[in-house]
Amino acid sequence: MPTLDWLNRPTAFTLAAKVPYRLLETVSSHGSGESNNLLIQGDNLEALKALLPFYRGQVKCIFIDPPYNTQSAFEHYDDNLEHAQWLSMMLPRLQLLRELLSEDGSIWVTIDDNEGHYLKVLMDEVFGRRNFVDTVIWQKADSPRNSARQFSSDHDYMFVYSKAIDWKPTKLARTEAANSIYENPDNDERGPWLPGDPYANKPYSKGLFSILGPSGRTFQPPPGRFWRVSEEIRRMLDEAVAFGGVPMARRPGR
């Protein structure tokens, strides 16, 4: 498997094991005292090492928002590390975070283009490339940035890795609000359904044809849009529906 090489890499790989265990000292308590939540102030590398004796292999979900290394200076910290320093900072922390994960646990890490591609290779090495789950894209801006020289980037990334190779996310139960958008006006025996959008935005030469509706009215795609399928495929779908097939424009609600 390809790996990253940088100045001080050997030292960075052994740093997590050399960090001393420190006792957590209670400074103040807040709330009812019935929860086990902790707010730790101090170096996060030492904090992670201090948590290991209590939570090793027990954490089901980890989310971190590390410095993006944008070469900027912010009010509370300087986000301007040399690239090799940034990698040496991230590696031992990722190693300790992996030790905290339970066998059915996962880790979610936000990042942008400044270090994202290097972080992906680094996490492949720490967590295993086969344990990579997905890259989640999240929109960070809803309008173009006029300061951009050529492109206006409006999204960042979130890398998701699991502890076990066969990890599966726990799906949330469907809510009544989600189910309410599905109906069954034609009493289809398969249950509630939702009409799908029959149009496509991308030019599709075979997606320009007329459809004759039951009332005798002729339908065509709106200007600048196209039918999702060709006329040949539409005829095949009509035949499938006639023989009990599943209409392409219907999305089952259950």
Backbone as CSV, one residue per row, in Angstrom:
resi,resn,N_x,N_y,N_z,CA_x,CA_y,CA_z,C_x,C_y,C_z
1,MET,0.837,-1.186,0.000,0.000,0.000,0.000,0.877,1.243,0.000
2,PRO,0.599,2.231,-0.848,1.395,3.466,-0.857,1.313,4.180,0.491
3,THR,2.429,4.776,0.906,2.472,5.517,2.165,3.126,6.872,1.931
4,LEU,2.871,7.785,2.835,3.491,9.096,2.775,4.860,9.067,3.455
5,ASP,5.771,9.854,2.945,7.074,10.005,3.579,7.329,11.494,3.759
6,TRP,7.772,11.876,4.926,8.049,13.280,5.188,9.123,13.380,6.256
7,LEU,9.668,14.566,6.389,10.684,14.812,7.401,10.112,14.535,8.787
8,ASN,10.820,13.784,9.588,10.435,13.454,10.964,9.336,12.386,11.045
9,ARG,9.085,11.673,9.953,8.066,10.614,9.972,8.382,9.529,11.020
10,PRO,9.595,8.993,11.087,9.866,7.931,12.075,9.554,8.372,13.501
11,THR,9.898,9.608,13.840,9.626,10.114,15.193,8.126,10.246,15.425
12,ALA,7.409,10.713,14.403,5.962,10.890,14.538,5.260,9.556,14.780
13,PHE,5.755,8.486,14.186,5.120,7.181,14.334,5.303,6.593,15.727
14,THR,6.294,7.036,16.445,6.540,6.501,17.789,6.120,7.460,18.891
15,LEU,5.649,8.658,18.519,5.336,9.675,19.513,4.177,9.266,20.421
16,ALA,3.119,8.676,19.854,1.942,8.316,20.651,2.308,7.363,21.778
17,ALA,3.195,6.416,21.503,3.587,5.452,22.529,4.441,6.095,23.617
18,LYS,5.114,7.193,23.288,6.015,7.829,24.251,5.323,8.896,25.098
19,VAL,4.106,9.291,24.708,3.400,10.308,25.494,3.061,9.730,26.861
20,PRO,3.442,10.381,27.944,3.171,9.826,29.291,1.690,9.898,29.639
21,TYR,1.256,8.944,30.443,-0.115,8.983,30.952,-0.198,10.049,32.039
22,ARG,-1.220,10.863,31.967,-1.425,11.905,32.966,-2.785,11.717,33.628
23,LEU,-2.874,12.038,34.887,-4.133,11.941,35.618,-4.999,13.150,35.297
24,LEU,-6.297,12.911,35.108,-7.236,13.997,34.885,-7.679,14.553,36.233
25,GLU,-7.500,15.832,36.410,-7.843,16.479,37.671,-9.135,17.268,37.508
26,THR,-10.119,17.005,38.356,-11.392,17.721,38.297,-11.213,19.141,38.809
27,VAL,-11.549,20.108,37.962,-11.443,21.517,38.323,-12.800,22.052,38.769
28,SER,-13.866,21.680,38.053,-15.210,22.118,38.414,-16.213,21.145,37.831
29,SER,-17.411,21.135,38.386,-18.499,20.274,37.905,-19.701,21.134,37.575
30,HIS,-20.442,20.716,36.576,-21.609,21.486,36.142,-22.758,20.519,35.843
31,GLY,-23.973,21.004,35.968,-25.133,20.173,35.678,-25.507,19.303,36.856
32,SER,-26.268,18.246,36.539,-26.799,17.380,37.590,-25.776,16.395,38.118
33,GLY,-24.730,16.160,37.369,-23.724,15.202,37.794,-24.070,13.773,37.464
34,GLU,-25.180,13.548,36.737,-25.609,12.192,36.412,-24.967,11.671,35.127
35,SER,-24.416,12.557,34.302,-23.796,12.131,33.049,-22.301,11.916,33.242
36,ASN,-21.693,11.258,32.275,-20.249,11.005,32.314,-19.497,11.901,31.339
37,ASN,-20.121,12.997,30.925,-19.474,13.892,29.974,-18.260,14.566,30.596
38,LEU,-17.243,14.785,29.754,-16.010,15.434,30.210,-15.645,16.561,29.255
39,LEU,-15.205,17.664,29.811,-14.633,18.763,29.038,-13.202,18.921,29.513
40,ILE,-12.250,18.551,28.649,-10.845,18.514,29.043,-10.120,19.708,28.444
41,GLN,-9.422,20.446,29.284,-8.633,21.588,28.830,-7.160,21.218,28.896
42,GLY,-6.478,21.415,27.770,-5.058,21.081,27.725,-4.669,20.550,26.358
43,ASP,-3.470,20.040,26.239,-2.984,19.475,24.978,-3.817,18.248,24.617
44,ASN,-4.379,18.235,23.397,-5.278,17.129,23.056,-4.560,15.794,22.907
45,LEU,-3.264,15.812,22.613,-2.526,14.549,22.544,-2.424,13.918,23.929
46,GLU,-2.121,14.738,24.932,-2.048,14.228,26.299,-3.433,13.839,26.811
47,ALA,-4.454,14.580,26.391,-5.823,14.260,26.812,-6.264,12.911,26.254
48,LEU,-5.946,12.646,25.000,-6.311,11.357,24.406,-5.608,10.209,25.117
49,LYS,-4.345,10.413,25.459,-3.596,9.364,26.144,-4.172,9.127,27.548
50,ALA,-4.634,10.205,28.194,-5.219,10.073,29.526,-6.555,9.342,29.489
51,LEU,-7.260,9.398,28.357,-8.558,8.729,28.237,-8.437,7.233,27.960
52,LEU,-7.294,6.805,27.442,-7.133,5.404,27.042,-7.421,4.394,28.159
53,PRO,-6.926,4.574,29.378,-7.196,3.565,30.420,-8.678,3.388,30.729
54,PHE,-9.475,4.416,30.468,-10.899,4.364,30.806,-11.786,3.991,29.620
55,TYR,-11.398,4.386,28.400,-12.300,4.248,27.257,-11.684,3.505,26.070
56,ARG,-10.561,2.849,26.250,-9.951,2.117,25.143,-10.941,1.090,24.586
57,GLY,-11.180,1.147,23.273,-12.064,0.195,22.612,-13.528,0.332,22.961
58,GLN,-13.951,1.496,23.488,-15.336,1.651,23.915,-16.093,2.772,23.197
59,VAL,-15.389,3.577,22.417,-16.021,4.733,21.773,-16.612,4.322,20.430
60,LYS,-17.890,4.556,20.276,-18.580,4.099,19.068,-18.495,5.100,17.918
61,CYS,-18.421,6.388,18.241,-18.378,7.402,17.174,-17.460,8.538,17.592
62,ILE,-16.537,8.886,16.707,-15.607,9.990,16.942,-15.750,10.991,15.809
63,PHE,-15.909,12.262,16.175,-15.915,13.344,15.186,-14.844,14.347,15.588
64,ILE,-13.956,14.681,14.655,-12.944,15.697,14.933,-12.911,16.707,13.786
65,ASP,-12.575,17.921,14.149,-12.467,19.023,13.199,-11.069,19.602,13.342
66,PRO,-10.049,18.938,12.780,-8.660,19.367,13.000,-8.344,20.653,12.253
67,PRO,-7.222,21.304,12.579,-6.789,22.480,11.797,-6.629,22.102,10.331
68,TYR,-7.137,22.941,9.448,-7.071,22.646,8.008,-5.725,23.037,7.405
69,ASN,-4.911,23.738,8.175,-3.616,24.214,7.692,-3.780,25.120,6.476
70,THR,-4.604,26.134,6.645,-4.945,27.050,5.551,-3.919,28.161,5.371
71,GLN,-2.840,28.117,6.162,-1.810,29.165,6.121,-2.384,30.512,6.548
72,SER,-3.316,30.453,7.495,-3.954,31.655,8.015,-3.719,31.750,9.518
73,ALA,-3.899,32.950,10.044,-3.781,33.186,11.483,-5.148,33.577,12.019
74,PHE,-5.654,32.803,12.983,-6.946,33.087,13.583,-6.764,33.634,14.997
75,GLU,-7.855,34.053,15.593,-7.780,34.696,16.902,-7.239,33.762,17.973
76,HIS,-7.659,32.493,17.954,-7.312,31.575,19.036,-6.198,30.592,18.681
77,TYR,-5.841,30.485,17.411,-4.723,29.605,17.057,-4.187,29.974,15.680
78,ASP,-2.938,29.583,15.450,-2.269,29.867,14.192,-2.380,28.637,13.295
79,ASP,-3.128,28.742,12.208,-3.351,27.620,11.293,-2.325,27.670,10.162
80,ASN,-1.066,27.670,10.555,-0.012,27.920,9.576,1.212,27.061,9.854
81,LEU,1.010,25.726,9.877,2.113,24.814,10.104,2.788,24.455,8.784
82,GLU,4.068,24.169,8.858,4.750,23.614,7.695,4.152,22.228,7.431
83,HIS,4.056,21.833,6.183,3.319,20.616,5.804,3.779,19.392,6.598
84,ALA,5.087,19.200,6.734,5.610,18.047,7.477,5.224,18.131,8.952
85,GLN,5.189,19.345,9.497,4.775,19.509,10.890,3.315,19.124,11.078
86,TRP,2.489,19.494,10.110,1.062,19.167,10.191,0.852,17.653,10.183
87,LEU,1.565,16.954,9.314,1.457,15.500,9.250,1.936,14.865,10.552
88,SER,3.037,15.400,11.103,3.566,14.869,12.362,2.631,15.159,13.528
89,MET,1.855,16.238,13.435,0.864,16.558,14.458,-0.334,15.620,14.374
90,MET,-0.780,15.313,13.168,-1.991,14.512,12.979,-1.772,13.030,13.266
91,LEU,-0.624,12.487,12.874,-0.409,11.040,12.949,-0.594,10.447,14.352
92,PRO,0.108,10.928,15.390,-0.066,10.291,16.708,-1.480,10.453,17.256
93,ARG,-2.144,11.514,16.929,-3.519,11.709,17.398,-4.466,10.705,16.738
94,LEU,-4.279,10.463,15.450,-5.087,9.456,14.764,-4.831,8.063,15.336
95,GLN,-3.586,7.781,15.670,-3.253,6.475,16.252,-3.978,6.261,17.581
96,LEU,-3.994,7.291,18.439,-4.669,7.170,19.734,-6.185,7.106,19.555
97,LEU,-6.715,7.854,18.600,-8.156,7.813,18.339,-8.594,6.428,17.880
98,ARG,-7.749,5.768,17.085,-8.086,4.410,16.648,-8.157,3.453,17.839
99,GLU,-7.261,3.641,18.807,-7.293,2.777,19.992,-8.559,2.988,20.816
100,LEU,-9.108,4.188,20.774,-10.324,4.469,21.538,-11.565,3.868,20.888
101,LEU,-11.533,3.639,19.576,-12.710,3.150,18.853,-13.085,1.732,19.273
102,SER,-14.395,1.493,19.368,-14.895,0.139,19.587,-14.895,-0.610,18.260
103,GLU,-15.098,-1.899,18.285,-15.052,-2.700,17.062,-16.144,-2.299,16.079
104,ASP,-17.263,-1.769,16.598,-18.330,-1.311,15.708,-18.322,0.213,15.593
105,GLY,-17.169,0.840,15.889,-17.075,2.293,15.882,-16.626,2.855,14.551
106,SER,-16.787,4.160,14.414,-16.380,4.865,13.201,-15.845,6.241,13.578
107,ILE,-15.008,6.807,12.716,-14.439,8.127,12.929,-14.750,9.005,11.733
108,TRP,-15.114,10.260,11.993,-15.523,11.226,10.970,-14.623,12.447,11.114
109,VAL,-13.897,12.790,10.044,-12.902,13.861,10.112,-13.172,14.880,9.010
110,THR,-13.379,16.151,9.395,-13.592,17.203,8.405,-12.253,17.773,7.955
111,ILE,-12.203,18.206,6.686,-10.957,18.731,6.118,-11.310,19.453,4.820
112,ASP,-10.356,20.233,4.293,-10.570,20.852,2.982,-9.415,20.474,2.059
113,ASP,-9.281,21.176,0.943,-8.296,20.788,-0.069,-6.855,21.064,0.336
114,ASN,-6.620,21.879,1.353,-5.246,22.201,1.720,-4.456,20.965,2.144
115,GLU,-5.091,20.086,2.943,-4.403,18.878,3.411,-5.240,17.610,3.195
116,GLY,-6.414,17.747,2.590,-7.330,16.617,2.491,-6.760,15.392,1.808
117,HIS,-6.075,15.576,0.713,-5.566,14.430,-0.045,-4.454,13.704,0.719
118,TYR,-3.663,14.471,1.473,-2.608,13.858,2.285,-3.215,13.157,3.501
119,LEU,-4.255,13.767,4.070,-4.920,13.145,5.213,-5.551,11.815,4.815
120,LYS,-6.106,11.738,3.619,-6.722,10.490,3.153,-5.693,9.359,3.124
121,VAL,-4.515,9.622,2.578,-3.468,8.589,2.516,-2.989,8.237,3.921
122,LEU,-2.877,9.247,4.791,-2.435,9.001,6.163,-3.442,8.144,6.918
123,MET,-4.734,8.419,6.744,-5.761,7.637,7.422,-5.861,6.231,6.843
124,ASP,-5.573,6.071,5.554,-5.505,4.727,4.969,-4.472,3.888,5.715
125,GLU,-3.357,4.520,6.059,-2.273,3.800,6.725,-2.616,3.481,8.182
126,VAL,-3.277,4.423,8.867,-3.581,4.235,10.285,-4.773,3.301,10.480
127,PHE,-5.834,3.502,9.715,-7.065,2.736,9.914,-7.211,1.566,8.943
128,GLY,-6.411,1.551,7.878,-6.519,0.508,6.878,-7.356,0.983,5.700
129,ARG,-6.830,0.816,4.504,-7.540,1.310,3.323,-8.893,0.632,3.160
130,ARG,-8.995,-0.624,3.529,-10.265,-1.348,3.405,-11.292,-0.855,4.410
131,ASN,-10.856,-0.083,5.402,-11.780,0.444,6.396,-12.299,1.830,6.030
132,PHE,-11.897,2.333,4.871,-12.444,3.595,4.383,-13.897,3.368,3.980
133,VAL,-14.791,4.199,4.510,-16.225,4.045,4.249,-16.676,4.954,3.120
134,ASP,-16.390,6.254,3.244,-16.858,7.187,2.221,-16.290,8.577,2.481
135,THR,-16.362,9.420,1.448,-16.073,10.836,1.579,-17.390,11.586,1.502
136,VAL,-17.748,12.257,2.584,-18.992,13.019,2.623,-18.675,14.453,2.210
137,ILE,-19.431,14.969,1.241,-19.256,16.349,0.800,-20.275,17.213,1.527
138,TRP,-19.809,18.290,2.161,-20.758,19.184,2.814,-20.549,20.616,2.325
139,GLN,-21.651,21.286,2.065,-21.610,22.637,1.513,-21.303,23.645,2.617
140,LYS,-20.250,24.401,2.430,-19.823,25.373,3.444,-20.197,26.802,3.077
141,ALA,-20.653,27.034,1.849,-21.044,28.380,1.417,-22.214,28.264,0.454
142,ASP,-23.137,29.211,0.532,-24.312,29.165,-0.343,-24.315,30.270,-1.392
143,SER,-23.180,30.959,-1.548,-23.070,31.996,-2.574,-21.629,32.051,-3.067
144,PRO,-21.406,32.477,-4.320,-20.038,32.544,-4.860,-19.166,33.505,-4.056
145,ARG,-17.893,33.192,-3.999,-16.938,34.052,-3.309,-16.228,34.928,-4.340
146,ASN,-16.457,36.228,-4.266,-15.899,37.151,-5.250,-14.385,37.250,-5.162
147,SER,-13.813,36.813,-4.022,-12.371,36.910,-3.864,-11.626,35.779,-4.561
148,ALA,-12.362,34.782,-5.027,-11.717,33.641,-5.684,-11.058,34.085,-6.989
149,ARG,-9.837,33.584,-7.225,-9.116,33.981,-8.439,-9.703,33.332,-9.687
150,GLN,-9.973,32.040,-9.602,-10.479,31.333,-10.770,-11.759,30.581,-10.450
151,PHE,-11.761,29.813,-9.340,-12.913,29.019,-8.962,-13.381,29.432,-7.569
152,SER,-14.672,29.327,-7.350,-15.237,29.612,-6.037,-15.657,28.295,-5.400
153,SER,-14.807,27.772,-4.505,-15.104,26.495,-3.860,-16.159,26.693,-2.782
154,ASP,-17.192,25.863,-2.818,-18.279,26.029,-1.843,-18.472,24.794,-0.973
155,HIS,-17.493,23.866,-0.982,-17.669,22.648,-0.189,-16.355,22.199,0.452
156,ASP,-16.497,21.458,1.537,-15.385,20.783,2.197,-15.702,19.296,2.256
157,TYR,-14.846,18.526,2.933,-14.985,17.068,2.944,-15.065,16.528,4.365
158,MET,-15.572,15.321,4.464,-15.550,14.590,5.722,-15.193,13.140,5.400
159,PHE,-14.038,12.689,5.902,-13.601,11.310,5.674,-14.181,10.415,6.767
160,VAL,-14.773,9.313,6.352,-15.382,8.371,7.288,-14.626,7.045,7.215
161,TYR,-14.127,6.585,8.367,-13.436,5.300,8.471,-14.083,4.490,9.593
162,SER,-14.010,3.188,9.461,-14.553,2.295,10.479,-13.430,1.504,11.124
163,LYS,-13.714,0.956,12.303,-12.732,0.093,12.975,-12.742,-1.302,12.346
164,ALA,-13.942,-1.789,12.012,-14.090,-3.115,11.398,-14.391,-2.977,9.912
165,ILE,-13.929,-3.927,9.131,-14.113,-3.868,7.681,-15.587,-3.995,7.301
166,ASP,-16.351,-4.798,8.036,-17.746,-5.037,7.695,-18.694,-4.081,8.421
167,TRP,-18.209,-2.889,8.769,-19.025,-1.910,9.495,-20.223,-1.447,8.676
168,LYS,-21.363,-1.331,9.339,-22.578,-0.819,8.708,-23.157,0.283,9.587
169,PRO,-23.571,1.400,8.985,-24.160,2.469,9.802,-25.513,2.053,10.362
170,THR,-25.840,2.594,11.507,-27.148,2.354,12.105,-28.139,3.351,11.520
171,LYS,-29.134,2.846,10.831,-30.097,3.724,10.167,-31.150,4.211,11.159
172,LEU,-31.519,5.482,11.006,-32.562,6.050,11.834,-33.926,5.548,11.364
173,ALA,-34.844,5.432,12.283,-36.197,5.014,11.935,-36.881,6.099,11.107
174,ARG,-37.680,5.685,10.155,-38.439,6.634,9.346,-39.450,7.351,10.216
175,THR,-39.537,8.674,10.039,-40.495,9.461,10.809,-41.819,9.551,10.059
176,GLU,-42.849,9.935,10.782,-44.164,10.120,10.147,-44.104,11.237,9.119
177,ALA,-43.275,12.269,9.390,-43.142,13.359,8.423,-42.539,12.863,7.114
178,ALA,-41.558,11.953,7.215,-40.947,11.392,6.004,-41.934,10.506,5.257
179,ASN,-42.732,9.747,5.991,-43.707,8.859,5.344,-44.862,9.628,4.714
180,SER,-45.118,10.844,5.220,-46.298,11.580,4.770,-46.215,12.038,3.319
181,ILE,-45.003,12.063,2.729,-44.883,12.534,1.344,-45.261,11.439,0.345
182,TYR,-45.447,10.204,0.831,-45.838,9.104,-0.054,-47.345,8.886,0.025
183,GLU,-47.966,8.647,-1.133,-49.403,8.426,-1.202,-49.694,7.220,-2.098
184,ASN,-50.932,6.830,-2.111,-51.347,5.713,-2.960,-52.699,6.040,-3.586
185,PRO,-52.722,7.064,-4.470,-54.002,7.501,-5.045,-54.661,6.469,-5.948
186,ASP,-53.868,5.533,-6.491,-54.452,4.523,-7.384,-54.603,3.165,-6.704
187,ASN,-54.469,3.164,-5.353,-54.619,1.921,-4.588,-53.703,0.811,-5.094
188,ASP,-52.461,1.173,-5.394,-51.482,0.181,-5.849,-51.254,-0.826,-4.725
189,GLU,-51.301,-2.096,-5.055,-51.172,-3.151,-4.047,-49.792,-3.179,-3.409
190,ARG,-48.824,-2.519,-4.031,-47.471,-2.481,-3.464,-47.322,-1.393,-2.403
191,GLY,-48.328,-0.575,-2.206,-48.299,0.413,-1.144,-48.046,1.825,-1.629
192,PRO,-47.830,2.778,-0.699,-47.629,4.186,-1.046,-46.414,4.390,-1.945
193,TRP,-46.471,5.419,-2.775,-45.386,5.702,-3.689,-45.275,7.207,-3.913
194,LEU,-44.148,7.624,-4.521,-43.872,9.034,-4.792,-43.517,9.179,-6.263
195,PRO,-44.188,10.080,-6.999,-43.847,10.274,-8.417,-42.414,10.778,-8.566
196,GLY,-41.666,10.181,-9.480,-40.299,10.630,-9.740,-40.275,11.692,-10.824
197,ASP,-39.210,12.492,-10.837,-39.057,13.532,-11.850,-38.726,12.879,-13.189
198,PRO,-39.579,13.046,-14.207,-39.310,12.385,-15.496,-38.325,13.129,-16.375
199,TYR,-37.843,14.293,-15.909,-36.998,15.122,-16.754,-35.523,15.008,-16.384
200,ALA,-34.675,15.305,-17.375,-33.227,15.373,-17.174,-32.753,16.744,-17.628
201,ASN,-31.730,17.278,-16.951,-31.216,18.598,-17.311,-30.141,18.533,-18.386
202,LYS,-29.392,17.422,-18.411,-28.312,17.301,-19.389,-28.873,16.979,-20.776
203,PRO,-28.281,17.567,-21.816,-28.741,17.282,-23.177,-28.707,15.788,-23.487
204,TYR,-29.800,15.290,-23.994,-29.942,13.867,-24.308,-30.727,13.780,-25.602
205,SER,-30.030,13.487,-26.713,-30.646,13.570,-28.036,-31.860,12.663,-28.180
206,LYS,-31.841,11.498,-27.504,-32.965,10.575,-27.614,-34.078,10.915,-26.618
207,GLY,-33.870,11.976,-25.830,-34.872,12.361,-24.852,-35.794,13.454,-25.339
208,LEU,-35.824,13.674,-26.634,-36.705,14.681,-27.221,-37.742,13.993,-28.106
209,PHE,-38.914,13.766,-27.569,-40.013,13.188,-28.340,-41.322,13.536,-27.639
210,SER,-42.415,13.345,-28.332,-43.735,13.672,-27.794,-44.377,12.433,-27.194
211,ILE,-45.150,12.650,-26.129,-45.883,11.571,-25.478,-47.370,11.892,-25.526
212,LEU,-48.140,10.934,-25.970,-49.594,11.102,-26.048,-50.226,10.625,-24.752
213,GLY,-50.888,11.539,-24.028,-51.512,11.204,-22.765,-52.866,10.541,-22.936
214,PRO,-53.433,9.978,-21.875,-54.735,9.293,-21.941,-55.866,10.192,-22.434
215,SER,-55.746,11.500,-22.201,-56.802,12.421,-22.611,-56.672,12.850,-24.058
216,GLY,-55.619,12.403,-24.736,-55.374,12.811,-26.114,-54.445,14.006,-26.223
217,ARG,-54.033,14.554,-25.069,-53.125,15.701,-25.069,-51.698,15.239,-25.284
218,THR,-50.919,16.022,-26.025,-49.524,15.699,-26.309,-48.607,16.435,-25.343
219,PHE,-47.629,15.710,-24.787,-46.694,16.290,-23.822,-45.268,16.232,-24.373
220,GLN,-44.501,17.306,-24.107,-43.088,17.383,-24.457,-42.306,17.925,-23.265
221,PRO,-41.005,17.645,-23.197,-40.215,18.198,-22.080,-40.240,19.721,-22.116
222,PRO,-40.150,20.368,-20.966,-40.063,21.839,-20.936,-38.818,22.315,-21.674
223,PRO,-38.783,23.564,-22.087,-37.597,24.091,-22.786,-36.324,23.906,-21.961
224,GLY,-35.293,23.377,-22.601,-34.015,23.172,-21.931,-33.925,21.890,-21.134
225,ARG,-35.002,21.064,-21.133,-34.979,19.804,-20.401,-35.329,18.661,-21.357
226,PHE,-35.131,17.428,-20.887,-35.266,16.267,-21.752,-35.904,15.136,-20.952
227,TRP,-36.558,14.217,-21.659,-37.041,13.023,-20.977,-35.848,12.222,-20.493
228,ARG,-35.989,11.564,-19.360,-34.874,10.797,-18.796,-34.518,9.586,-19.653
229,VAL,-35.490,9.046,-20.373,-35.269,7.826,-21.155,-35.621,8.069,-22.609
230,SER,-35.113,7.195,-23.480,-35.427,7.291,-24.899,-36.833,6.754,-25.157
231,GLU,-37.332,7.004,-26.347,-38.676,6.539,-26.681,-38.739,5.012,-26.707
232,GLU,-37.645,4.379,-27.109,-37.603,2.915,-27.128,-37.734,2.346,-25.715
233,ILE,-36.990,2.918,-24.767,-37.068,2.447,-23.382,-38.442,2.736,-22.799
234,ARG,-39.046,3.881,-23.177,-40.380,4.193,-22.676,-41.386,3.132,-23.099
235,ARG,-41.281,2.665,-24.335,-42.192,1.617,-24.808,-41.979,0.329,-24.024
236,MET,-40.698,0.013,-23.735,-40.405,-1.185,-22.956,-41.008,-1.076,-21.551
237,LEU,-40.950,0.129,-20.959,-41.539,0.330,-19.640,-43.053,0.175,-19.677
238,ASP,-43.664,0.684,-20.737,-45.117,0.535,-20.877,-45.505,-0.940,-20.922
239,GLU,-44.708,-1.726,-21.640,-44.985,-3.164,-21.713,-44.770,-3.823,-20.351
240,ALA,-43.726,-3.382,-19.609,-43.472,-3.951,-18.282,-44.619,-3.634,-17.333
241,VAL,-45.146,-2.407,-17.412,-46.271,-2.024,-16.561,-47.490,-2.860,-16.886
242,ALA,-47.694,-3.109,-18.180,-48.851,-3.897,-18.600,-48.798,-5.315,-18.052
243,PHE,-47.577,-5.813,-17.816,-47.411,-7.168,-17.292,-47.067,-7.171,-15.805
244,GLY,-47.334,-6.054,-15.130,-47.128,-6.011,-13.674,-45.755,-5.569,-13.244
245,GLY,-44.995,-4.943,-14.138,-43.668,-4.480,-13.760,-43.741,-3.235,-12.904
246,VAL,-42.562,-2.747,-12.462,-42.506,-1.568,-11.602,-42.281,-0.327,-12.471
247,PRO,-43.189,0.655,-12.442,-43.010,1.875,-13.217,-41.760,2.614,-12.761
248,MET,-40.975,3.125,-13.719,-39.744,3.792,-13.375,-39.978,5.096,-12.631
249,ALA,-41.111,5.737,-12.866,-41.372,7.046,-12.268,-41.919,6.950,-10.843
250,ARG,-41.989,5.733,-10.291,-42.523,5.570,-8.935,-41.421,5.129,-7.981
251,ARG,-41.390,5.789,-6.843,-40.436,5.415,-5.803,-41.226,4.888,-4.614
252,PRO,-41.038,3.618,-4.250,-41.806,3.062,-3.142,-41.557,3.790,-1.840
253,GLY,-42.586,3.880,-1.035,-42.488,4.633,0.208,-42.075,3.816,1.395
254,ARG,-41.947,2.517,1.263,-41.573,1.683,2.416,-40.344,0.843,2.099
